[in-house]
Amino acid sequence: MAQILDYAKNGYSIVKTYSDEALSGFLDANKIEGLNDLITDAKRFYFSYVLV
């Protein structure tokens, strides 16, 4: 996370942080709350970029 925050100093504004710590990528996507929030916000054009 620290590397992303450092990279964002290059002219990016962090509007929200999405996280699904300690969850397996093998779970049903509907059960991964942070991912679903990201998808919902993307559909609403809440941001222009995603830093991963």
Backbone torsions as a table, in degrees:
resi	resn	phi	psi	omega
1	MET	NA	-37.7	-178.8
2	ALA	-61.0	-37.1	179.3
3	GLN	-66.5	-38.6	178.6
4	ILE	-66.0	-44.1	178.5
5	LEU	-62.0	-39.4	178.0
6	ASP	-65.9	-42.7	178.9
7	TYR	-63.9	-36.4	-178.3
8	ALA	-62.6	-20.0	178.2
9	LYS	-65.4	-9.3	179.2
10	ASN	-83.3	29.4	175.6
11	GLY	106.0	9.7	179.1
12	TYR	-103.3	147.6	173.6
13	SER	-111.1	126.1	178.2
14	ILE	-84.7	115.7	-177.6
15	VAL	-96.0	-23.2	179.9
16	LYS	-166.0	148.5	176.3
17	THR	-113.1	129.7	178.9
18	TYR	-108.9	136.0	-176.6
19	SER	-147.8	141.4	173.2
20	ASP	-136.1	61.5	-176.2
21	GLU	-63.6	138.7	175.2
22	ALA	65.3	21.8	174.9
23	LEU	-107.7	140.7	179.9
24	SER	-75.6	141.2	174.4
25	GLY	-69.8	-7.7	-179.9
26	PHE	-87.5	-3.9	177.9
27	LEU	-70.9	157.4	172.5
28	ASP	-58.5	129.2	-176.8
29	ALA	-55.6	-28.4	179.5
30	ASN	-68.1	-16.4	-178.6
31	LYS	-96.7	-0.1	-177.8
32	ILE	-102.7	95.1	-170.7
33	GLU	-60.0	-45.6	-178.9
34	GLY	-61.6	-41.3	178.0
35	LEU	-63.4	-43.2	179.5
36	ASN	-65.0	-38.5	176.0
37	ASP	-62.5	-42.0	178.6
38	LEU	-60.8	-46.0	-179.7
39	ILE	-63.7	-43.8	178.9
40	THR	-60.7	-46.7	-179.6
41	ASP	-66.9	-33.9	177.5
42	ALA	-64.7	-40.4	178.4
43	LYS	-64.6	-26.6	179.1
44	ARG	-91.0	3.5	-178.3
45	PHE	56.6	40.2	-178.9
46	TYR	-69.5	-21.8	-178.2
47	PHE	-147.8	168.0	179.8
48	SER	-104.6	-28.1	-175.7
49	TYR	-136.6	155.9	171.8
50	VAL	-122.2	123.8	175.9
51	LEU	-99.1	125.0	-176.3
52	VAL	-120.8	NA	NA
